[in-house]
Amino acid sequence: MRKRSALTLLLSLPCGALWGQQSAPERIRIVLGEWAPMLGAALPHCGVVAQLIEEIFAAAGIVVDFEFRPWQRAYAQVRSGQSHASALWGRTPEREAVCDFSETLFSDELVLFFRKDKPLNWDGKTDKLAALRGLTIGLPLGSAKAEPLAQAELRGELRFQASGDELSNLHKLLIGRFDAVDLSRTVGNHLLQQRFSSAERELIAHTPSYLQWHYRLMFSRKPAEHARHLALFDLGLKRFKANGRYQELMAQLPRDPLR
């Protein structure tokens, strides 16, 4: 039997093995919507929640490619499989029919913002919805109508008007286009602090919370690896909550100045 020389053996190895070359890292495409202070293209790390998502996947050896799109387009990209996932979304029956959801990334209270000169005397309790009778409530395009207000609309007690984004809806509230605006308390207060004058802020207040809403990473079912990505993410999120990194990042979110 002919013996192979050491040089022949070396030359027969693949280039990657010869030079210790590593394969390209796995990547995941995640589409985001503007939702400061949690998410934003102009924010450091694209926002606190985007940083959390990126760090969780990095710990699993996966590189995240973020892009920002309007919320309705982001939802369409996930449904079609153009993007692997999107943040942040609350579970609804419509969305759960076509997508999978991670464990909770962020929870916030839903409130109604209103003008102080047109006070909204509602304490957030479902047995006192009569206080909202006849109101037109602004809701950002692509946002879900949360209970119990969705049922109140079906009964004809109030009316939602989907329009623009959170910022434009607050402006419409100021000029009287809406009687109230339905928003996450954290997002609404951040916008008021960052995008409105002190005189304008003095005109606006919000109701007590009427519901705690849980926001998650929403995964497309189209990519073959979606179940593995979801499992890796949930495991990483659990670890971050256990080691304190999750709490460290969430502590960067602003407190409620109107509370």
FENSUL-V614272 format. One line per field, one symbol per residue. ss: DSSP state (2 for helix, 1 for strand, 0 for the rest). psi: psi as a letter, one per 40 degrees, with the letter a starting at -180 (. if undefined). burial: I if it has 9 or more other ideal C-beta (glycine too) atoms within 8 Angstrom, else O. Layout:
ss=???
psi=???
burial=???
//
This chain:
ss=0000022222220022222000000111111100100010000222022222222222200111111100222222222200001111110022220011100001111111111222000000022222220001111000000000222222000011110002222222220000011111222222222220022220011100001111111111000002222222222222222220222222000000000
psi=hhihiddddddeiiddddefhiiiiiihhhhiihgiedihdeihffiddddddddddddefhhhhiihiidddddddddeedidiiiiiihidddedeiiiiihdhiihhihiihdegihgheeidefedeeheihhihiheiihiieddddddeedihihhhaadddddddddeedidihhihddddddddddeiiddddeeiiiiiheihhhiihhhiedidedddddddddddddddddeeddddddeeiiihee.
burial=OOOOOOOOIOOOOOOIOOOOOOOOOOOIIIIIIIIIIIIIOOIOOIIIIIIIIIIIIIOIOIIIOIIIIOIOIIIIIIIOIOIIIIIIIIOOOOIIOOIOIIOOIIOIIIIIIIIIOOOIOIOOOOOOIOOIOOIIIIIIIIIOIIOIIIOIIOOOIIOIIOIOOIIIIIOIIIOOOIOIIIIIIIIIIIIIIOOIOOOIIOIIOIIOIIIOIIIIIIIIIOIOOIOOIIOIIIIIIIIIOOOOOIOOIIOOOIOOOOO
//
